[in-house]
Amino acid sequence: MRISVSSDMDEPVARLLVAELRRRGHEVRAYGALQAGNDPQWAVCSEAAARDVAEGAAEQAVVCCWTGTGASIAANKVPGVRAALCTDAYTADGARRWNDANVLALSLRLTSEPVLKEILDTWFAATPSEDDEDRRNVAHIGRLDGRRDAGLGEAGAG
């Protein structure tokens, strides 16, 4: 899977994230402090990673900043992106399952190596719900950013 990753700081957890994604066989495109010459501001690099998802250059993204909040806010401003700030595996499961989240936001401060691996395990194992109510909610979010069919894929039209 193609995954874009951004971080506003070159922190150990951000480097571990990139290494772990590559170890799992993903193709990683790095932004911000993770790529020499990139603008490391959280709003700028989070937008860049999220745009890759919205434009189809990446299937998913992971955006990071100190708390994860700013990165998630910036990513969610990109139409078609549903970013979720996850501090544990349970939240990651719900974000993928009920919200069909396509961007994972992480806190550089709060995410330890074991927690990172648990979040990634759960994120990649979870699949979007096929429940009609869940699909209607995701479709409603898509309409908020102007994409009538956002998040529905083949299953939700109608």
C-alpha positions as CSV (number, residue, x, y, z in Angstrom):
1,M,0.0,0.0,0.0
2,R,1.2,3.5,-0.7
3,I,1.2,5.6,2.5
4,S,2.2,9.2,2.9
5,V,3.7,10.2,6.2
6,S,4.3,13.6,7.6
7,S,5.9,14.9,10.8
8,D,6.7,18.4,11.9
9,M,9.6,17.1,14.0
10,D,12.3,14.5,13.4
11,E,11.4,12.6,16.5
12,P,12.3,8.9,17.2
13,V,8.6,7.8,17.0
14,A,8.3,9.5,13.6
15,R,11.4,7.6,12.3
16,L,10.1,4.4,13.9
17,L,6.8,4.9,12.1
18,V,8.4,5.2,8.7
19,A,10.6,2.1,9.4
20,E,7.7,0.1,10.7
21,L,5.5,0.9,7.7
22,R,8.3,-0.1,5.3
23,R,9.0,-3.3,7.4
24,R,5.3,-4.2,6.8
25,G,5.8,-3.8,3.1
26,H,4.3,-0.4,2.5
27,E,5.7,2.2,0.1
28,V,6.2,5.3,2.1
29,R,6.4,8.9,0.9
30,A,7.7,11.2,3.6
31,Y,6.9,14.9,4.2
32,G,8.0,17.6,6.6
33,A,10.9,17.0,8.9
34,L,11.2,13.4,7.6
35,Q,12.3,14.6,4.1
36,A,15.2,17.0,3.7
37,G,14.2,20.3,2.1
38,N,10.5,19.9,2.9
39,D,8.6,22.5,4.9
40,P,8.3,21.0,8.4
41,Q,5.4,23.2,9.6
42,W,2.6,20.8,10.8
43,A,-0.1,22.5,8.8
44,V,1.9,22.4,5.6
45,C,3.3,18.8,5.8
46,S,0.0,17.4,7.1
47,E,-1.8,19.0,4.2
48,A,0.7,17.5,1.7
49,A,0.3,14.0,3.0
50,A,-3.5,14.3,3.1
51,R,-3.6,15.7,-0.5
52,D,-1.8,12.5,-1.6
53,V,-4.8,10.5,-0.3
54,A,-7.4,12.9,-1.8
55,E,-5.7,12.8,-5.2
56,G,-5.1,9.1,-5.2
57,A,-1.3,9.2,-5.0
58,A,-1.6,7.3,-1.7
59,E,-4.2,5.0,-0.3
60,Q,-3.7,6.3,3.3
61,A,-1.6,8.7,5.2
62,V,-0.2,9.1,8.7
63,V,0.2,12.7,10.0
64,C,2.1,13.5,13.1
65,C,2.8,16.5,15.3
66,W,3.5,17.0,19.1
67,T,-0.1,16.3,20.2
68,G,-1.5,15.1,16.9
69,T,-4.3,17.6,17.1
70,G,-2.9,20.2,14.6
71,A,-2.0,17.5,12.1
72,S,-5.5,16.1,12.2
73,I,-7.1,19.5,11.8
74,A,-4.9,20.4,8.8
75,A,-5.5,17.0,7.2
76,N,-9.3,17.2,7.7
77,K,-9.4,20.5,5.8
78,V,-8.5,18.6,2.6
79,P,-11.8,17.5,0.8
80,G,-12.2,13.7,0.8
81,V,-10.0,13.1,3.9
82,R,-11.3,11.7,7.1
83,A,-8.4,12.0,9.6
84,A,-8.7,10.5,13.1
85,L,-6.4,11.3,16.0
86,C,-5.7,7.9,17.6
87,T,-3.9,7.4,20.9
88,D,-4.8,3.7,21.3
89,A,-5.8,0.7,19.3
90,Y,-9.4,0.9,20.3
91,T,-9.8,4.4,18.9
92,A,-7.9,3.3,15.7
93,D,-10.4,0.4,15.3
94,G,-13.4,2.6,15.6
95,A,-12.0,5.3,13.3
96,R,-11.5,2.7,10.5
97,R,-14.7,0.8,11.2
98,W,-17.3,3.5,11.9
99,N,-15.7,6.5,10.3
100,D,-13.9,4.9,7.3
101,A,-10.9,7.1,8.3
102,N,-8.3,7.2,5.6
103,V,-5.7,9.3,7.5
104,L,-4.3,8.3,10.9
105,A,-3.1,11.2,13.1
106,L,-0.6,10.5,15.9
107,S,0.9,12.4,18.8
108,L,4.7,12.4,18.8
109,R,4.6,13.0,22.6
110,L,2.2,10.3,23.6
111,T,2.9,7.5,21.2
112,S,5.4,4.9,22.5
113,E,6.8,2.1,20.3
114,P,4.5,-0.6,21.7
115,V,1.5,1.7,21.4
116,L,2.5,2.6,17.8
117,K,2.7,-1.0,16.8
118,E,-0.7,-1.8,18.4
119,I,-2.3,1.2,16.7
120,L,-0.9,0.1,13.3
121,D,-1.9,-3.5,13.8
122,T,-5.4,-2.5,14.5
123,W,-5.6,0.3,11.8
124,F,-4.6,-2.1,9.1
125,A,-6.7,-5.0,10.4
126,A,-9.9,-3.0,10.7
127,T,-12.3,-2.6,7.7
128,P,-15.0,0.0,7.1
129,S,-18.4,-1.0,8.3
130,E,-21.0,-2.0,5.8
131,D,-23.8,-1.1,8.2
132,D,-26.3,1.2,6.4
133,E,-26.3,3.8,9.3
134,D,-22.5,3.9,9.3
135,R,-22.3,4.3,5.5
136,R,-24.9,7.1,5.7
137,N,-22.9,9.0,8.3
138,V,-19.7,8.7,6.2
139,A,-21.6,9.9,3.1
140,H,-22.9,12.8,5.1
141,I,-19.4,13.8,6.0
142,G,-18.5,13.6,2.3
143,R,-21.4,16.0,1.5
144,L,-20.0,18.5,4.1
145,D,-16.9,18.9,2.0
146,G,-18.7,18.8,-1.3
147,R,-18.2,15.2,-2.3
148,R,-21.6,13.7,-2.8
149,D,-20.4,10.1,-3.0
150,A,-17.5,10.3,-0.5
151,G,-16.8,7.2,1.4
152,L,-19.5,5.1,-0.2
153,G,-17.5,3.3,-2.8
154,E,-19.6,0.6,-4.5
155,A,-21.6,-0.3,-1.5
156,G,-23.3,2.9,-0.5
157,A,-24.9,4.5,-3.5
158,G,-28.6,5.0,-3.1
